Amino acid sequence: MPISKDQQPLIGIVVSSLEEGEQLRPAAETLQALGCPYDVQVASLWTDPRALMQWAAQAEARGVRSLIVAAVV
């Protein structure tokens, strides 16, 4: 389940594009079925490294305990 305002994400899913997000849809569906709150971030290390690094640096403070990251080569 994507997080609601009163939940903290336990898992962060990072993809560099919406197309890659489709490849991780099964992971998001599994987390949702398990009732595990997650957060999805679309950010590219190549095009916007600062935004991605900032998101990652703040992940623990937001409650994220694990990351799922995908990159298509």
N, CA, C and O of each residue as an XYZ file, in Angstrom:
292
protein
N       0.837     -1.163      0.000
C       0.000      0.000      0.000
C       0.882      1.225      0.000
O       1.726      1.368      0.884
N       0.720      2.093     -0.941
C       1.458      3.343     -0.840
C       1.081      3.997      0.481
O      -0.021      3.785      0.988
N       1.960      4.763      1.023
C       1.738      5.298      2.363
C       0.622      6.323      2.402
O       0.391      7.060      1.443
N      -0.062      6.352      3.533
C      -1.024      7.415      3.789
C      -0.349      8.407      4.724
O       0.773      8.174      5.171
N      -1.015      9.496      5.018
C      -0.395     10.557      5.812
C      -0.030     10.111      7.229
O       0.869     10.691      7.837
N      -0.711      9.088      7.769
C      -0.437      8.657      9.137
C       0.500      7.453      9.210
O       0.707      6.904     10.292
N       1.064      7.038      8.089
C       1.968      5.899      8.062
C       3.360      6.329      7.624
O       3.543      7.308      6.901
N       4.326      5.558      8.092
C       5.687      5.734      7.601
C       6.009      4.545      6.704
O       5.632      3.417      7.020
N       6.689      4.776      5.607
C       7.035      3.651      4.736
C       8.107      2.783      5.381
O       9.034      3.300      6.003
N       7.987      1.493      5.238
C       9.033      0.586      5.687
C       9.987      0.249      4.557
O      11.156     -0.059      4.787
N       9.476      0.310      3.327
C      10.258     -0.042      2.155
C      10.247      1.133      1.182
O       9.202      1.743      0.958
N      11.380      1.445      0.615
C      11.475      2.456     -0.431
C      11.768      1.778     -1.757
O      12.688      0.965     -1.855
N      10.989      2.110     -2.778
C      11.223      1.582     -4.116
C      11.720      2.741     -4.974
O      11.051      3.768     -5.089
N      12.889      2.572     -5.573
C      13.492      3.626     -6.380
C      13.637      3.138     -7.819
O      14.221      2.084     -8.074
N      13.103      3.909     -8.743
C      13.243      3.611    -10.173
C      13.659      4.886    -10.884
O      13.361      5.988    -10.422
N      14.347      4.735    -12.007
C      14.810      5.927    -12.707
C      13.818      6.426    -13.746
O      13.987      7.511    -14.302
N      12.774      5.627    -14.009
C      11.764      6.059    -14.972
C      10.464      5.306    -14.707
O      10.456      4.291    -14.011
N       9.383      5.803    -15.259
C       8.106      5.118    -15.112
C       8.135      3.743    -15.769
O       7.485      2.811    -15.296
N       8.892      3.619    -16.864
C       9.014      2.325    -17.523
C       9.643      1.291    -16.592
O       9.196      0.146    -16.536
N      10.672      1.694    -15.869
C      11.290      0.790    -14.903
C      10.325      0.489    -13.773
O      10.352     -0.603    -13.205
N       9.484      1.435    -13.446
C       8.482      1.220    -12.414
C       7.575      0.055    -12.751
O       7.144     -0.684    -11.865
N       7.288     -0.107    -14.024
C       6.463     -1.241    -14.452
C       7.160     -2.565    -14.142
O       6.502     -3.553    -13.816
N       8.473     -2.586    -14.241
C       9.212     -3.816    -13.945
C       9.159     -4.157    -12.464
O       9.268     -5.326    -12.095
N       8.994     -3.153    -11.613
C       8.925     -3.400    -10.175
C       7.491     -3.478     -9.661
O       7.272     -3.583     -8.454
N       6.521     -3.427    -10.560
C       5.124     -3.528    -10.135
C       4.875     -4.791     -9.299
O       4.172     -4.712     -8.291
N       5.429     -5.962     -9.682
C       5.206     -7.151     -8.849
C       5.704     -6.975     -7.404
O       5.081     -7.475     -6.467
N       6.802     -6.279     -7.235
C       7.304     -6.026     -5.877
C       6.325     -5.161     -5.099
O       6.026     -5.446     -3.939
N       5.825     -4.108     -5.730
C       4.858     -3.229     -5.070
C       3.568     -3.982     -4.754
O       2.987     -3.799     -3.684
N       3.122     -4.824     -5.677
C       1.902     -5.601     -5.444
C       2.088     -6.582     -4.282
O       1.170     -6.794     -3.489
N       3.269     -7.172     -4.188
C       3.545     -8.086     -3.080
C       3.553     -7.342     -1.751
O       2.977     -7.812     -0.770
N       4.206     -6.179     -1.717
C       4.218     -5.385     -0.487
C       2.800     -4.999     -0.092
O       2.443     -5.054      1.085
N       1.998     -4.613     -1.065
C       0.621     -4.233     -0.787
C      -0.162     -5.425     -0.234
O      -0.918     -5.274      0.725
N       0.009     -6.593     -0.822
C      -0.684     -7.796     -0.349
C      -0.278     -8.150      1.081
O      -1.085     -8.677      1.847
N       0.967     -7.863      1.435
C       1.458     -8.136      2.782
C       1.093     -7.036      3.777
O       1.321     -7.184      4.977
N       0.533     -5.943      3.286
C       0.177     -4.825      4.160
C       1.375     -4.015      4.610
O       1.341     -3.368      5.656
N       2.426     -4.052      3.823
C       3.668     -3.340      4.158
C       3.678     -1.983      3.461
O       3.709     -1.926      2.232
N       3.654     -0.886      4.226
C       3.662      0.430      3.584
C       4.988      0.700      2.863
O       6.066      0.375      3.361
N       4.877      1.296      1.693
C       6.066      1.572      0.899
C       5.933      2.940      0.230
O       4.847      3.512      0.129
N       7.066      3.430     -0.213
C       7.162      4.716     -0.882
C       7.866      4.486     -2.209
O       8.847      3.745     -2.271
N       7.375      5.114     -3.267
C       8.008      4.985     -4.577
C       8.611      6.328     -4.971
O       7.955      7.366     -4.889
N       9.853      6.290     -5.395
C      10.551      7.495     -5.841
C      11.032      7.278     -7.262
O      11.763      6.326     -7.537
N      10.627      8.151     -8.160
C      11.150      8.112     -9.533
C      12.238      9.175     -9.615
O      11.957     10.374     -9.595
N      13.471      8.722     -9.707
C      14.607      9.650     -9.754
C      15.768      8.963    -10.445
O      16.046      7.790    -10.198
N      16.423      9.681    -11.288
C      17.536      9.117    -12.028
C      18.864      9.621    -11.489
O      19.075     10.822    -11.321
N      19.739      8.687    -11.227
C      21.085      9.066    -10.801
C      21.809      9.816    -11.907
O      22.688     10.636    -11.639
N      21.440      9.534    -13.153
C      22.102     10.177    -14.287
C      21.600     11.594    -14.525
O      22.395     12.490    -14.808
N      20.287     11.808    -14.414
C      19.744     13.122    -14.743
C      19.554     14.036    -13.542
O      19.592     15.258    -13.688
N      19.348     13.460    -12.343
C      19.125     14.288    -11.160
C      19.735     13.632     -9.919
O      19.013     13.246     -9.000
N      21.059     13.507     -9.896
C      21.692     12.793     -8.786
C      21.467     13.444     -7.429
O      21.383     12.742     -6.422
N      21.368     14.748     -7.378
C      21.166     15.417     -6.084
C      19.832     15.042     -5.459
O      19.759     14.772     -4.260
N      18.778     15.023     -6.266
C      17.455     14.671     -5.747
C      17.447     13.246     -5.208
O      16.878     12.978     -4.150
N      18.078     12.340     -5.937
C      18.119     10.946     -5.499
C      18.939     10.800     -4.220
O      18.530     10.096     -3.297
N      20.066     11.447     -4.165
C      20.905     11.375     -2.967
C      20.202     11.989     -1.758
O      20.316     11.473     -0.646
N      19.482     13.076     -1.968
C      18.730     13.700     -0.875
C      17.631     12.761     -0.382
O      17.451     12.593      0.824
N      16.901     12.152     -1.305
C      15.841     11.223     -0.922
C      16.424     10.063     -0.121
O      15.874      9.675      0.910
N      17.537      9.511     -0.598
C      18.163      8.373      0.089
C      18.687      8.768      1.463
O      18.562      8.004      2.420
N      19.268      9.946      1.565
C      19.817     10.399      2.843
C      18.727     10.589      3.898
O      18.983     10.431      5.091
N      17.532     10.920      3.468
C      16.430     11.153      4.401
C      15.554      9.923      4.613
O      14.617      9.966      5.411
N      15.839      8.841      3.919
C      14.984      7.652      3.978
C      14.862      7.091      5.392
O      13.752      6.802      5.838
N      15.960      6.934      6.095
C      15.909      6.355      7.434
C      15.072      7.209      8.376
O      14.303      6.675      9.176
N      15.212      8.518      8.293
C      14.432      9.416      9.148
C      12.936      9.305      8.865
O      12.111      9.564      9.741
N      12.594      8.918      7.635
C      11.185      8.746      7.270
C      10.653      7.378      7.663
O       9.463      7.109      7.500
N      11.509      6.515      8.173
C      11.065      5.201      8.604
C      11.407      4.072      7.656
O      11.093      2.915      7.934
N      12.047      4.390      6.535
C      12.404      3.360      5.558
C      13.480      2.453      6.163
O      14.489      2.922      6.690
N      13.237      1.149      6.073
C      14.178      0.171      6.616
C      14.886     -0.627      5.540
O      15.899     -1.271      5.810
N      14.364     -0.593      4.324
C      14.966     -1.340      3.224
C      14.633     -0.653      1.912
O      13.591     -0.011      1.782
N      15.526     -0.792      0.941
C      15.316     -0.188     -0.384
C      15.287     -1.271     -1.459
O      16.025     -2.255     -1.399
N      14.429     -1.066     -2.425
C      14.415     -1.875     -3.635
C      14.742     -0.903     -4.770
O      14.013      0.063     -4.998
N      15.830     -1.164     -5.470
C      16.295     -0.233     -6.491
C      16.455     -0.984     -7.810
O      16.969     -2.102     -7.844
N      16.012     -0.358     -8.883
C      16.144     -1.000    -10.194
C      16.810     -0.050    -11.173
O      16.610      1.164    -11.134
N      17.601     -0.635    -12.042
C      18.206      0.130    -13.120
C      18.257     -0.760    -14.350
O      18.751     -1.887    -14.296
N      17.750     -0.252    -15.439
C      17.807     -0.989    -16.684
C      19.028     -0.511    -17.446
O      19.226      0.691    -17.627
N      19.834     -1.439    -17.886
C      21.061     -1.105    -18.579
C      20.875     -1.321    -20.067
O      21.802     -1.095    -20.844
